[in-house]
Amino acid sequence: MSEEAKRLAELKQFLERRMEELRRELEVLEEISKLVDAALSSASFVRASELAARPQAPPAQPQRRAEAPQPRQEAPLSEAVITSRSTGEKLARVVVYPNR
């Protein structure tokens, strides 16, 4: 048998052993995953009777937005639009007033 054929046979044996190890590892990982799922479902399970006995939180009040201040009547000195170099997306609009 040539040296190349021997080397290929060794590589094949290595691959077969490694594949079997990985199959066993996968089986163990799947089993661990099932155990974690079971633990999570039992820890997070709440009976309907317990939910009914809990006090209900009052409905959330929508937050009011602060009203924007009324713009002054002075004319702007300059305006500029800032855009992203990479995407071209408009990021901001800058307005410069004389007394602000």
N, C-alpha and C positions, 0 to 999 in steps of 0.2 A: 504494500500500500504506500502511496506516495506521501510525502510530508504534508502536502496541501490537503489531501483527503483525510489524514489523521487530524489535522487542525480543524477542518470542517466538522468532523465527528465530535471532537471535544466541544466546539462551539454549540453544536446541536444539543448535546447533553446538558451543557450549562443553561441553554435557553429553556429546555424542558423542565429542569429543576426549578429555575426561577419562576416560570409560569405556574408551576404547582404551588410554590410558596405564595405567590400573589393571589392565586385562587383561594387558598386557605385564609390569607389575610383578609380578603374581601368578605368571605363568609363570617369571620369574626367581627369585622366592621359592621356588616349588616345586622348581626345579632345585637351588637352594642346599640346601634341606631334604634332597633325595636324596643330595647329596654329603656332608652332615653325617651322615646315617644310615649311608652306606657307610663313612665314616671311623670312626664309633663301632663298627660291627660288626667291622671289621678290628682295631681297637685292643683291643676287649674279648674277642675270640675266643681261646679257649684249647683246644688240642688235648687229646683224652682221654688220650693218652699222657703229656702234661705234667701233667695232673691226677693221674694214677696215681702219678707220680714224686714228687709233693709230699708232705712229711711230714704225717700226719694230726694235727690238734690233739686233745688229750685231751678227752673229753666234759666239758661244763661241769658243775660240781658245783652242785646247787641251794643257794642261800644260805639259811641258817637265819634265821628271824625271831627277833628278841630277844623273849623272853617278857615279857609285860606284868607289871609288879610287882603283887604281891598287894595288893588294896585294904586300907587300914587299917579298923579297926572303928569309927572315929569317925563321927558323923553329920554330914552337910553342913549348913552354915549357910544356904546358898541355892543354887538351881539356876536356870539360864536357858538358853533355846534362842535362838540367833541365826539369823535367816532373811534371805534376800535380799529387798530391797524390790521389785525388778523382777520376779523370777520366783517368789518365795515359797518357794524351795528352802531346805531346812534346811542351814545352813553349819557350825554348831558347837553343842556343848552345853557350857556352862560350869558347873562345880560348885565352890563355895567351901567349904573346910574351915577349921576354927578354927586349927589348928596347922600349916598347910602354906603 
